[in-house]
Amino acid sequence: MDIREFGGDIVRAVAFLSRIPVSARFFEGRDGSMRRLAGAFPAAGLVIAVPAALLLFVTLSFGADPLLAAFLGLTLQTLVTGALHEDGLADSADGLGGGRNRDHALDIMKDSRIGAYGVIALVLSFGLRAAAVAALARLEEPLTVALVWIATAGLSRAAMVWHWHRLPSARTAGVAASAGVPDDGARTTALITGIASFVLLTLTLHSTGAILFGLLVAVLLTLVFTRHACSRIGGHTGDTIGATQQIAEIGVLCALALAG
């Protein structure tokens, strides 16, 4: 692997996955394909999570209520990402939950309006993540909680790359279809980066068994959701890719809180 090229991919992935401004020079001569770029998504996730992790660390260090600190972190994280993955979760919940058949589900997911399933999914996403982070903050030091936040961001984006690679595109047109499917090398890089960074950054947890439990939950939830998407719509969409990230992140944070 060319380290300089991978570094450039991380910068481009940060631009794709967030609202962090990136110089146009990083995109010169690029065709917009995600076949290789997706391999840098977990590393980009680590970078994107840093501002919210710092806010979480500072607020907890100054004695803020853990639940308030968690919601403040989620607020900043949502601003940084532009709610990219939350939007995918809401659309996927509406389509997969309310669609009568494959075509109806895809039509619902394409609709910009949000329905009852989407609202419920968003409430549960923010509520469960905030509660899990708050529970961790009552057990662990502020620095450990901040590192867990960053680690989970990387691992959950590895999960979305695996989902993306595993399924064909459910549509012949659309953002996900035009971007292409991550190649085998990108998938492997994403998984290695996401898992390795998660293990290394969570080593300060009091319960080492929590690390394995978190990984297991991420794998199971990603497999179950991927299979469900395949059975309902026959493949992935940009929305299911984002939903995978959210589902993995929620699951890992809850698992670590429960295991702690």
C-alpha positions, 0 to 999 in steps of 0.5 A: 500500500502506498502510504501517501496515496492512502493518506490522500484517500483519507482526506477525500473520504473525510470530504465525502463523509462530512462537511469538513472543508477539503482543498479541491487539489485532492480531487484533481484527476479523480473520477469519483469512484469509490472502489478503492476510496471506501477502504479509507472510510474507517480511518476517515471516521476516526478523524471525523469523530475527533471534534465531538470526542474532544467536546465529550472529554472536556465536558466530562472532565469539568463535571458535566452530567454524563447524559448532557455531555453525550447529547452535546457530543452527538449534536456536534457529531451531527453538525460535522457529518451533516446527519449523512448516516442518520438520513440513511437510517431514517430512509431505510426504516421507512422503506424497509419497514413500510414498503409493500414490496421491493419497488415500493420500498425503493420508492419510499426510500427515494422520497425525501419526506420522513415517515413514522418508521424513520422518526422512530428510528432517529429517536431510538438512534440518538436516545440509545447512543446518548444513554450508552455513552452516559452509562460508560461515562459513569464507569470510565474516565473521560479520556477512555469514553472519548477514545471509545467514541472515536473507536466506534466511529471507525469500526462502524464505518468498516461495517458499512464498507462490508455491507456495501461490498457484500451486496449488489446495488439495488438500483441501476441508477443513484449515488451508490450505483454510480460510485461503484462497489468497493473492491476486495482490497478496499474491503480488506483495508477497511476491515483491518483499519476499523477492527485494529483501531477499535481494539487499540483505542478501547484497551483502557476499558476496565472490562477487556471482555467488553471489547470482544463483546462489542466486536461480536455485536457489530458483526451480528448486527451488520450480518442481520441487517445486510441479509434483511436488506438483501431479502427486501430490496435485493441489494444495497442503496446509499441509504442502507449503507448509512443505516449500517453505520448507524446500526453498528454504532448503536450496537457497539456503544450499547454492548460496551455499556452493558459489558462495563 
